[in-house]
Amino acid sequence: MSYHDEFNNNIGRCVAIRCHDGTTHYGYIDHCDRDNVYLRPMEGGGNDGPGFGSYFFFGAALIAVGLASIAAYSWSPFFFW
């Protein structure tokens, strides 16, 4: 199963995504297209970087993370840092 299929099947779930450059992004999956997964950041932040861009839809910021840049991910109902 590809990242694209995995993320599309789990929209709304909480995820931590670690990229090849070492940055980690935490949030809820908003949607996924052919090239990126878009996360709604968790309250309190915790993200190492802005991803490939921040997008604003209806007042909420989304973080775009390129599917090719993902080294690992994990599911969780919540994260503590």
CNS distance restraints for C-alpha pairs under 8 A (distance, minus, plus):
assign (resid   1 and name CA) (resid   5 and name CA) 6.27 0.50 0.50
assign (resid   1 and name CA) (resid   6 and name CA) 6.57 0.50 0.50
assign (resid   2 and name CA) (resid   6 and name CA) 6.16 0.50 0.50
assign (resid   3 and name CA) (resid   7 and name CA) 5.97 0.50 0.50
assign (resid   3 and name CA) (resid  67 and name CA) 6.79 0.50 0.50
assign (resid   4 and name CA) (resid   8 and name CA) 6.10 0.50 0.50
assign (resid   4 and name CA) (resid  32 and name CA) 6.53 0.50 0.50
assign (resid   4 and name CA) (resid  33 and name CA) 7.08 0.50 0.50
assign (resid   4 and name CA) (resid  34 and name CA) 6.77 0.50 0.50
assign (resid   4 and name CA) (resid  37 and name CA) 7.77 0.50 0.50
assign (resid   4 and name CA) (resid  67 and name CA) 7.47 0.50 0.50
assign (resid   5 and name CA) (resid   9 and name CA) 6.07 0.50 0.50
assign (resid   6 and name CA) (resid  10 and name CA) 6.45 0.50 0.50
assign (resid   7 and name CA) (resid  11 and name CA) 6.24 0.50 0.50
assign (resid   7 and name CA) (resid  29 and name CA) 7.13 0.50 0.50
assign (resid   7 and name CA) (resid  31 and name CA) 7.66 0.50 0.50
assign (resid   7 and name CA) (resid  32 and name CA) 6.45 0.50 0.50
assign (resid   7 and name CA) (resid  37 and name CA) 7.27 0.50 0.50
assign (resid   8 and name CA) (resid  31 and name CA) 6.63 0.50 0.50
assign (resid   8 and name CA) (resid  32 and name CA) 5.87 0.50 0.50
assign (resid  10 and name CA) (resid  29 and name CA) 7.28 0.50 0.50
assign (resid  11 and name CA) (resid  28 and name CA) 7.54 0.50 0.50
assign (resid  11 and name CA) (resid  29 and name CA) 4.98 0.50 0.50
assign (resid  11 and name CA) (resid  30 and name CA) 5.88 0.50 0.50
assign (resid  11 and name CA) (resid  31 and name CA) 6.20 0.50 0.50
assign (resid  12 and name CA) (resid  28 and name CA) 5.41 0.50 0.50
assign (resid  12 and name CA) (resid  29 and name CA) 5.00 0.50 0.50
assign (resid  12 and name CA) (resid  30 and name CA) 6.04 0.50 0.50
assign (resid  13 and name CA) (resid  28 and name CA) 5.31 0.50 0.50
assign (resid  13 and name CA) (resid  29 and name CA) 5.83 0.50 0.50
assign (resid  13 and name CA) (resid  75 and name CA) 7.34 0.50 0.50
assign (resid  13 and name CA) (resid  76 and name CA) 7.73 0.50 0.50
assign (resid  13 and name CA) (resid  77 and name CA) 7.32 0.50 0.50
assign (resid  14 and name CA) (resid  26 and name CA) 7.48 0.50 0.50
assign (resid  14 and name CA) (resid  27 and name CA) 5.57 0.50 0.50
assign (resid  14 and name CA) (resid  28 and name CA) 4.38 0.50 0.50
assign (resid  14 and name CA) (resid  29 and name CA) 6.65 0.50 0.50
assign (resid  14 and name CA) (resid  75 and name CA) 6.07 0.50 0.50
assign (resid  14 and name CA) (resid  76 and name CA) 5.66 0.50 0.50
assign (resid  14 and name CA) (resid  77 and name CA) 5.74 0.50 0.50
assign (resid  14 and name CA) (resid  78 and name CA) 6.71 0.50 0.50
assign (resid  15 and name CA) (resid  26 and name CA) 5.85 0.50 0.50
assign (resid  15 and name CA) (resid  27 and name CA) 5.68 0.50 0.50
assign (resid  15 and name CA) (resid  28 and name CA) 6.09 0.50 0.50
assign (resid  15 and name CA) (resid  29 and name CA) 7.17 0.50 0.50
assign (resid  15 and name CA) (resid  73 and name CA) 6.80 0.50 0.50
assign (resid  15 and name CA) (resid  74 and name CA) 5.70 0.50 0.50
assign (resid  15 and name CA) (resid  75 and name CA) 4.73 0.50 0.50
assign (resid  15 and name CA) (resid  76 and name CA) 6.08 0.50 0.50
assign (resid  16 and name CA) (resid  24 and name CA) 6.74 0.50 0.50
assign (resid  16 and name CA) (resid  25 and name CA) 5.65 0.50 0.50
assign (resid  16 and name CA) (resid  26 and name CA) 4.50 0.50 0.50
assign (resid  16 and name CA) (resid  27 and name CA) 6.73 0.50 0.50
assign (resid  16 and name CA) (resid  73 and name CA) 5.47 0.50 0.50
assign (resid  16 and name CA) (resid  74 and name CA) 5.40 0.50 0.50
assign (resid  16 and name CA) (resid  75 and name CA) 6.68 0.50 0.50
assign (resid  16 and name CA) (resid  76 and name CA) 7.87 0.50 0.50
assign (resid  17 and name CA) (resid  24 and name CA) 5.49 0.50 0.50
assign (resid  17 and name CA) (resid  25 and name CA) 5.12 0.50 0.50
assign (resid  17 and name CA) (resid  26 and name CA) 6.45 0.50 0.50
assign (resid  17 and name CA) (resid  70 and name CA) 6.77 0.50 0.50
assign (resid  17 and name CA) (resid  71 and name CA) 7.74 0.50 0.50
assign (resid  17 and name CA) (resid  72 and name CA) 6.00 0.50 0.50
assign (resid  17 and name CA) (resid  73 and name CA) 4.35 0.50 0.50
assign (resid  17 and name CA) (resid  74 and name CA) 6.76 0.50 0.50
assign (resid  18 and name CA) (resid  22 and name CA) 6.38 0.50 0.50
assign (resid  18 and name CA) (resid  23 and name CA) 5.81 0.50 0.50
assign (resid  18 and name CA) (resid  24 and name CA) 4.36 0.50 0.50
assign (resid  18 and name CA) (resid  25 and name CA) 6.49 0.50 0.50
assign (resid  18 and name CA) (resid  70 and name CA) 6.09 0.50 0.50
assign (resid  18 and name CA) (resid  71 and name CA) 5.72 0.50 0.50
assign (resid  18 and name CA) (resid  72 and name CA) 5.24 0.50 0.50
assign (resid  18 and name CA) (resid  73 and name CA) 6.00 0.50 0.50
assign (resid  19 and name CA) (resid  23 and name CA) 5.49 0.50 0.50
assign (resid  19 and name CA) (resid  24 and name CA) 6.31 0.50 0.50
assign (resid  19 and name CA) (resid  69 and name CA) 5.35 0.50 0.50
assign (resid  19 and name CA) (resid  70 and name CA) 4.41 0.50 0.50
assign (resid  19 and name CA) (resid  71 and name CA) 4.89 0.50 0.50
assign (resid  19 and name CA) (resid  72 and name CA) 6.84 0.50 0.50
assign (resid  20 and name CA) (resid  69 and name CA) 5.74 0.50 0.50
assign (resid  20 and name CA) (resid  70 and name CA) 6.14 0.50 0.50
assign (resid  20 and name CA) (resid  71 and name CA) 5.16 0.50 0.50
assign (resid  21 and name CA) (resid  69 and name CA) 7.86 0.50 0.50
assign (resid  23 and name CA) (resid  47 and name CA) 7.67 0.50 0.50
assign (resid  23 and name CA) (resid  48 and name CA) 5.20 0.50 0.50
assign (resid  23 and name CA) (resid  49 and name CA) 6.34 0.50 0.50
assign (resid  24 and name CA) (resid  47 and name CA) 5.90 0.50 0.50
assign (resid  24 and name CA) (resid  48 and name CA) 5.46 0.50 0.50
assign (resid  24 and name CA) (resid  49 and name CA) 7.43 0.50 0.50
assign (resid  25 and name CA) (resid  46 and name CA) 7.40 0.50 0.50
assign (resid  25 and name CA) (resid  47 and name CA) 4.68 0.50 0.50
assign (resid  25 and name CA) (resid  48 and name CA) 6.40 0.50 0.50
assign (resid  25 and name CA) (resid  49 and name CA) 7.30 0.50 0.50
assign (resid  25 and name CA) (resid  51 and name CA) 7.70 0.50 0.50
assign (resid  26 and name CA) (resid  39 and name CA) 7.68 0.50 0.50
assign (resid  26 and name CA) (resid  41 and name CA) 6.23 0.50 0.50
assign (resid  26 and name CA) (resid  42 and name CA) 6.42 0.50 0.50
assign (resid  26 and name CA) (resid  45 and name CA) 7.75 0.50 0.50
assign (resid  26 and name CA) (resid  46 and name CA) 6.75 0.50 0.50
assign (resid  26 and name CA) (resid  47 and name CA) 5.91 0.50 0.50
assign (resid  27 and name CA) (resid  39 and name CA) 5.32 0.50 0.50
assign (resid  27 and name CA) (resid  40 and name CA) 5.25 0.50 0.50
assign (resid  27 and name CA) (resid  41 and name CA) 4.31 0.50 0.50
assign (resid  27 and name CA) (resid  42 and name CA) 4.85 0.50 0.50
assign (resid  28 and name CA) (resid  39 and name CA) 5.27 0.50 0.50
assign (resid  28 and name CA) (resid  40 and name CA) 5.08 0.50 0.50
assign (resid  28 and name CA) (resid  41 and name CA) 6.55 0.50 0.50
assign (resid  28 and name CA) (resid  42 and name CA) 7.04 0.50 0.50
assign (resid  29 and name CA) (resid  37 and name CA) 7.15 0.50 0.50
assign (resid  29 and name CA) (resid  38 and name CA) 6.04 0.50 0.50
assign (resid  29 and name CA) (resid  39 and name CA) 4.67 0.50 0.50
assign (resid  29 and name CA) (resid  40 and name CA) 6.40 0.50 0.50
assign (resid  30 and name CA) (resid  37 and name CA) 7.77 0.50 0.50
assign (resid  30 and name CA) (resid  38 and name CA) 5.50 0.50 0.50
assign (resid  30 and name CA) (resid  39 and name CA) 5.36 0.50 0.50
assign (resid  30 and name CA) (resid  40 and name CA) 6.10 0.50 0.50
assign (resid  30 and name CA) (resid  62 and name CA) 7.91 0.50 0.50
assign (resid  31 and name CA) (resid  37 and name CA) 6.14 0.50 0.50
assign (resid  31 and name CA) (resid  38 and name CA) 5.43 0.50 0.50
assign (resid  31 and name CA) (resid  39 and name CA) 7.41 0.50 0.50
assign (resid  32 and name CA) (resid  36 and name CA) 5.86 0.50 0.50
assign (resid  32 and name CA) (resid  37 and name CA) 4.27 0.50 0.50
assign (resid  32 and name CA) (resid  38 and name CA) 5.95 0.50 0.50
assign (resid  33 and name CA) (resid  37 and name CA) 6.43 0.50 0.50
assign (resid  35 and name CA) (resid  66 and name CA) 5.83 0.50 0.50
assign (resid  35 and name CA) (resid  67 and name CA) 5.71 0.50 0.50
assign (resid  35 and name CA) (resid  68 and name CA) 7.57 0.50 0.50
assign (resid  36 and name CA) (resid  64 and name CA) 5.89 0.50 0.50
assign (resid  36 and name CA) (resid  65 and name CA) 5.31 0.50 0.50
assign (resid  36 and name CA) (resid  66 and name CA) 4.34 0.50 0.50
assign (resid  36 and name CA) (resid  67 and name CA) 5.21 0.50 0.50
assign (resid  37 and name CA) (resid  64 and name CA) 5.76 0.50 0.50
assign (resid  37 and name CA) (resid  65 and name CA) 5.36 0.50 0.50
assign (resid  37 and name CA) (resid  66 and name CA) 6.49 0.50 0.50
assign (resid  37 and name CA) (resid  67 and name CA) 6.56 0.50 0.50
assign (resid  38 and name CA) (resid  62 and name CA) 5.95 0.50 0.50
assign (resid  38 and name CA) (resid  63 and name CA) 5.40 0.50 0.50
assign (resid  38 and name CA) (resid  64 and name CA) 4.55 0.50 0.50
assign (resid  38 and name CA) (resid  65 and name CA) 6.37 0.50 0.50
assign (resid  39 and name CA) (resid  62 and name CA) 5.39 0.50 0.50
assign (resid  39 and name CA) (resid  63 and name CA) 5.05 0.50 0.50
assign (resid  39 and name CA) (resid  64 and name CA) 6.54 0.50 0.50
assign (resid  39 and name CA) (resid  65 and name CA) 7.84 0.50 0.50
assign (resid  40 and name CA) (resid  60 and name CA) 7.54 0.50 0.50
assign (resid  40 and name CA) (resid  61 and name CA) 6.60 0.50 0.50
assign (resid  40 and name CA) (resid  62 and name CA) 4.99 0.50 0.50
assign (resid  40 and name CA) (resid  63 and name CA) 6.55 0.50 0.50
assign (resid  41 and name CA) (resid  45 and name CA) 6.48 0.50 0.50
assign (resid  41 and name CA) (resid  47 and name CA) 7.89 0.50 0.50
assign (resid  41 and name CA) (resid  61 and name CA) 7.42 0.50 0.50
assign (resid  41 and name CA) (resid  62 and name CA) 6.81 0.50 0.50
assign (resid  41 and name CA) (resid  63 and name CA) 7.09 0.50 0.50
assign (resid  42 and name CA) (resid  46 and name CA) 7.81 0.50 0.50
assign (resid  46 and name CA) (resid  81 and name CA) 7.55 0.50 0.50
assign (resid  50 and name CA) (resid  54 and name CA) 6.44 0.50 0.50
assign (resid  50 and name CA) (resid  63 and name CA) 6.44 0.50 0.50
assign (resid  50 and name CA) (resid  64 and name CA) 7.98 0.50 0.50
assign (resid  51 and name CA) (resid  63 and name CA) 5.90 0.50 0.50
assign (resid  51 and name CA) (resid  64 and name CA) 5.56 0.50 0.50
assign (resid  51 and name CA) (resid  65 and name CA) 5.12 0.50 0.50
assign (resid  51 and name CA) (resid  66 and name CA) 7.73 0.50 0.50
assign (resid  52 and name CA) (resid  63 and name CA) 7.39 0.50 0.50
assign (resid  52 and name CA) (resid  64 and name CA) 5.49 0.50 0.50
assign (resid  52 and name CA) (resid  65 and name CA) 5.82 0.50 0.50
assign (resid  52 and name CA) (resid  66 and name CA) 6.89 0.50 0.50
assign (resid  53 and name CA) (resid  63 and name CA) 6.15 0.50 0.50
assign (resid  53 and name CA) (resid  64 and name CA) 5.64 0.50 0.50
assign (resid  53 and name CA) (resid  65 and name CA) 7.95 0.50 0.50
assign (resid  54 and name CA) (resid  61 and name CA) 6.22 0.50 0.50
assign (resid  54 and name CA) (resid  62 and name CA) 5.48 0.50 0.50
assign (resid  54 and name CA) (resid  63 and name CA) 4.85 0.50 0.50
assign (resid  54 and name CA) (resid  64 and name CA) 6.41 0.50 0.50
assign (resid  55 and name CA) (resid  61 and name CA) 5.47 0.50 0.50
assign (resid  55 and name CA) (resid  62 and name CA) 4.97 0.50 0.50
assign (resid  55 and name CA) (resid  63 and name CA) 6.52 0.50 0.50
assign (resid  55 and name CA) (resid  64 and name CA) 7.58 0.50 0.50
assign (resid  56 and name CA) (resid  60 and name CA) 5.46 0.50 0.50
assign (resid  56 and name CA) (resid  61 and name CA) 4.52 0.50 0.50
assign (resid  56 and name CA) (resid  62 and name CA) 6.14 0.50 0.50
assign (resid  57 and name CA) (resid  61 and name CA) 6.58 0.50 0.50
assign (resid  57 and name CA) (resid  62 and name CA) 7.51 0.50 0.50
assign (resid  65 and name CA) (resid  69 and name CA) 7.35 0.50 0.50
assign (resid  65 and name CA) (resid  70 and name CA) 7.77 0.50 0.50
assign (resid  66 and name CA) (resid  70 and name CA) 6.95 0.50 0.50
